[in-house]
Amino acid sequence: MPRRFALVVCDGPPADTPGGRYGLVPVMREHLSRGCVILLDDAEREHERTIALRWQTELSTSHELIRCGKPLIRMVVTGHRVRSMLRTGS
């Protein structure tokens, strides 16, 4: 696996999988480079919008809804919170 990612597309796993899509950030946090774009598919679902809000808080960033055919959520990792969580072990 690459050490750093500049783009991550989250289109799974299904919501009934333990950890679900939410698990992307806790598992990948140390690999998300500053400026990394995360695209979360299925933004019409309430569950995915809730995940985006949690990621937004955990990564100290913001997100936007993009309506281009099938809606998706886009967020950009600022890098500040990612590094500070690594240092504190959170």
C-alpha positions as CSV (number, residue, x, y, z in Angstrom):
1,M,0.0,0.0,0.0
2,P,1.3,3.5,-0.8
3,R,2.5,5.5,2.2
4,R,0.4,8.6,1.2
5,F,-2.8,9.0,-0.8
6,A,-3.9,12.2,-2.7
7,L,-7.3,10.8,-3.7
8,V,-9.6,8.3,-2.0
9,V,-12.9,7.1,-3.4
10,C,-15.2,5.5,-0.9
11,D,-17.9,3.4,-2.6
12,G,-18.2,0.6,0.0
13,P,-18.4,-1.6,1.9
14,P,-22.2,-2.0,2.4
15,A,-23.7,-0.3,5.4
16,D,-24.3,-3.6,7.2
17,T,-20.5,-4.4,7.2
18,P,-19.0,-3.9,10.7
19,G,-17.3,-0.5,10.6
20,G,-18.9,0.2,7.3
21,R,-17.7,3.2,5.3
22,Y,-17.0,5.1,8.4
23,G,-13.9,2.9,9.1
24,L,-12.1,4.5,6.1
25,V,-10.8,7.5,8.1
26,P,-9.7,5.6,11.3
27,V,-7.9,3.0,9.2
28,M,-6.4,5.3,6.6
29,R,-5.8,8.5,8.6
30,E,-2.0,8.2,8.7
31,H,-2.0,7.6,4.9
32,L,-4.0,10.7,4.0
33,S,-1.7,13.4,2.7
34,R,-2.4,17.1,3.2
35,G,-4.8,18.1,0.4
36,C,-6.1,14.6,-0.1
37,V,-9.5,14.6,-1.7
38,I,-12.0,12.1,-0.3
39,L,-15.1,11.3,-2.4
40,L,-17.9,9.5,-0.6
41,D,-20.5,7.9,-2.9
42,D,-24.2,7.6,-2.3
43,A,-24.6,11.0,-0.7
44,E,-28.4,10.8,-1.1
45,R,-28.4,8.4,1.9
46,E,-28.7,9.8,5.4
47,H,-26.2,7.3,6.7
48,E,-23.5,8.6,4.3
49,R,-24.2,12.2,5.2
50,T,-23.8,11.2,8.9
51,I,-20.4,9.6,8.1
52,A,-19.3,12.8,6.3
53,L,-20.1,14.9,9.4
54,R,-18.1,12.5,11.6
55,W,-15.1,12.6,9.2
56,Q,-15.4,16.4,9.0
57,T,-15.1,16.6,12.8
58,E,-12.3,14.1,13.0
59,L,-10.2,15.7,10.2
60,S,-11.0,19.3,11.1
61,T,-12.2,20.0,7.6
62,S,-15.5,20.6,5.8
63,H,-17.4,18.8,3.1
64,E,-19.6,19.7,0.2
65,L,-22.4,17.9,-1.6
66,I,-21.8,17.5,-5.3
67,R,-24.8,16.8,-7.5
68,C,-23.5,15.4,-10.8
69,G,-25.8,12.6,-11.7
70,K,-25.6,10.5,-8.6
71,P,-24.8,12.8,-5.6
72,L,-21.4,12.4,-3.8
73,I,-19.7,14.1,-0.9
74,R,-16.3,15.7,-1.4
75,M,-13.9,16.8,1.4
76,V,-10.3,17.9,1.4
77,V,-7.9,16.8,4.2
78,T,-6.2,19.9,5.6
79,G,-3.5,18.0,7.2
80,H,-3.5,19.8,10.6
81,R,-5.7,17.4,12.5
82,V,-4.3,14.3,10.8
83,R,-0.8,15.1,12.0
84,S,-1.8,16.1,15.5
85,M,-3.8,12.9,16.1
86,L,-0.7,10.9,15.0
87,R,1.5,12.7,17.6
88,T,-1.0,12.2,20.4
89,G,-1.8,8.6,19.5
90,S,-5.5,9.3,19.2
